[in-house]
Amino acid sequence: MLSMHQIAKVYRTELVETHALRSLDLHVAEGEFVAVTGPSGSGKTTFLNIAGLLEEFTSGEYLLDGVNVKGLDDSARSRLRNEKIGFIFQGFNLIPDLNLFDNCDVPLRYRGMPASERKLRIEDALGMVGLGSRMKHYPAELSGGQQQRAAIARALAGSPRLLLADEPTGNLDSQMARSVMELLEEINSQGTTIVMVTHDPELAARAQRNVHIVDGQATDLEREAVLLRPRPVPSVSATGA
């Protein structure tokens, strides 16, 4: 689904070079739920922007659902992003002047879908997140948890193969956060691949895999734990003389 090999990202000014990612390797299989953790400034946001085709990388190889994205022009990247990827942001990123239905409609209009198909997709997505009766409400009329659910519905309406979540519970209280996490788990159980950046160790523990990014490099924590686990010493049975 998502395969990154030796990805590097260097930001350059006239005086300074900043290495945000250094030879990052990460492979996410279709249907996985992967949590990405790491300290502030470790490269998590840069990784997510590259994964979501919002930012280009300096070197390396990135395959998204079998498509090599290196060298794609802006139009091709935008089309691939719109067809394959859904985004969930910490700040919801809903358009305040549009109701929930129209918020979900914007990316589908960009894809040129017929109005009848868009209507069915939006109604199904808002119904799935428990907001079917509120599709004519505006973001300001909803709680934080409801706004995040609306943002998830907007992503789901496009039937993404990959869902990228950037601190999706960061602006929510613990009860709302658990509710949103349960919804993401349900979405994943239906086959959608999810990569979630989070600072919350409790939420990260609920994902199938944990990847830790430090200094621009990724470490698969589960794989490391297996490698570091002491091997059992074979027992030697004593024989009498």
N, C-alpha and C positions, 0 to 999 in steps of 0.2 A: 504493500500500500504506500508506505513512505520509506524511502531508502536514501540516507545521506552517507557519503563516503569522503573523508578527508576534507570536510567543509571548513573553509577559513573565511573570515570577514575582517577586513582591515579598513578602518576609517582614517583618512589622511587629510592633514592640513599642511600648510607651508612649513610648519615647524615640528609637528607631532604626528606619529603613527600610533594608533590605538588598535590593538588586536582584540576584537570582541569575541571571535571564535577561532580556535586553533585546532586544526585537524580533527574536527568533530565527526565521529561515526555514530550513526543511530539508524536502526531498522525497526519499523513498526509494521507488524503483520495485519492483514485485513481482519477487522473484528476485535482488535485489542483495545484495552483501556489502559493508557500509559500516563502516569503522573510524572511531571518534570519538576524537580525541586532544585534549590541552590540559593546561596546568599545573594543579596542585592549586588548588582554589577557583575554577576558571574557570566552573563551571556544568554540568560533565559529569554529575554524579550527579543534579542536579535535572532535567536534560534526560531522563535515563534513567527517573527516577521518573515524570515526566509521560508519557513515551512508553508506559510500562507501566501507566498508569492507577492508579498507586499514590499519586499526588499531583495536586491540581488546580492549574491555572494561573490567573494573575490576569487576563490579557487575551490576545486573539488567537484563532486558530482552529486546531483539530486534528482532522483526519479520519483515522480508522483503518479501513483497508479500506473506505472510502466512508462510514463512519458518523461523523457529527459528535458528538464526545464531550462537547461543552460542554453543561452543564445536565442531564446524566444523573444520576439518583440513585445512591446507593451500590449498590443491588441490581443495577441495569442495568450499572453500571461493572464490578462483580464478575463478572457473567455474561459480558460482552464480553471481559474480561481472561482469564477461564478458557477461553473458546472460541477466542480468536484468538492469545494470546500465551504463549510459553514463556520462562522465566527461567533463566539460568545465572549463579550468583554466585561471587565470588572465594572465599568461605568455604564453598562447597558447599551449606550449609543443609540437609543431610540430617538426618532425625530419628534420633537415636542409638539409641533403644529399638525401632526398627522395622528389619526386614531390607530388602534392596533392593527385593524385590517389593512389600512393603507401603509403602515410601517412594514408589514410583511409583504406587501404587494410590490414595493419599490424594486428589490433585486429581481423579482420574477418578470417585471416589465422589461428590465434590462435584457433578459434572455429572450424576449420576444414571444412569450407564451400567450396563447389565446386567453381572453378574459374568463371564459368558462372553466378552463383548466386551472387558472390562477385562483379562482374563487373556491374550487373544490380543495386545492392544496392548502389554502390559508385556513379554511374552516376546519379541515382535518388537523392541521398543526395546532391551532389555538384550542381545539377540543382536547387534543392529547395532553396539553399542559394545564388543562383545567380552566381555560379562559374563553370558552366558546360563547358564553353569555355576555362577554365584555368586549367584543371585537370593535364596538363603536366608541369605546372609552378612549380617552387620551392618556398618555403616560403620567401626567401630573395627578390624574384621578386614581392612580394605583399605588399600592405599597411597593417597597423596594423589592420584595420577593416576587410580587406579581410582575413588576417591570422586567426582572431577570427571566421569568418564565416567558414573557412576551418576546424577549430577545432570543430565547431558545426556539420559540415557535417560528420566528422569522428565519432562523437558520434552517430549521427542519423543513420548512415549506419548499425549499430548493432541493430536497432529497440528497444531501451531500454524502459523498463517500467518506469524507474525513471531517470531523468536527474539532476545531481548535478552540480551546477555552482558556482564556487568560485571567487567572484569579476570579473565577466565576462567582465565588461566594464572598469575595473580599469586602463588599459593602453591605453584607447581610448579617443579622444576628445569628446565633448558633442554631436556633430552631429553623429559621428560614434556610440557613446553609445546608442543614441536613435534608430538608425537603428538596432543594435544588439538586443535591448530590444523588438522592434517590431517583429523581427524574432522569439524570444523566445515566445512571446505572440501568434504568429501564430502556433508555434509548440505545445504549450499548448492547443490551441483551437482544435487541431486534436487528443487530448486525452492523450498526454504524461504528466506525473506528473513531476513537476519541483520544486526543492528546491534550492533557490539562496541566497548565502551569499553576502551581500553588505553593504558598508558604506554610500551609496548614498540615502538619504531620498526620493528624487524624484523618483528613480527607485523602491525603496521599496513600495512606495505608489501605484505603478501600479500593484503590485501583489494582489492576492485575499485575502491573509492573511499575517499579519506581526507577527513574533515571535521574541521576544527580549531576548537575552541571556546575563545575568549578573552574575558574580561569579559562573559560571557553572550551573546555573538554568535557565529554559526557562519560559517565560511569554507570553501568547497569548494576544497581545495588543488589538485586537478587542473584545475578550471576557472580558478583564478587563474593557474596555470602557463601555460595556453594563452593567457590574456589578456596576460600579461607577456612571452611569448616574442616576440622581435623578428621582425617580418615580413621576408621576403626582399625585397631590393631588385631590381627588374626590371633585367635586363642590357640595355645599350644598345649595339647593334652599330655600330661606326664605319664610315662610308662614305667611300670615297676621292674626292678632288676631281678 
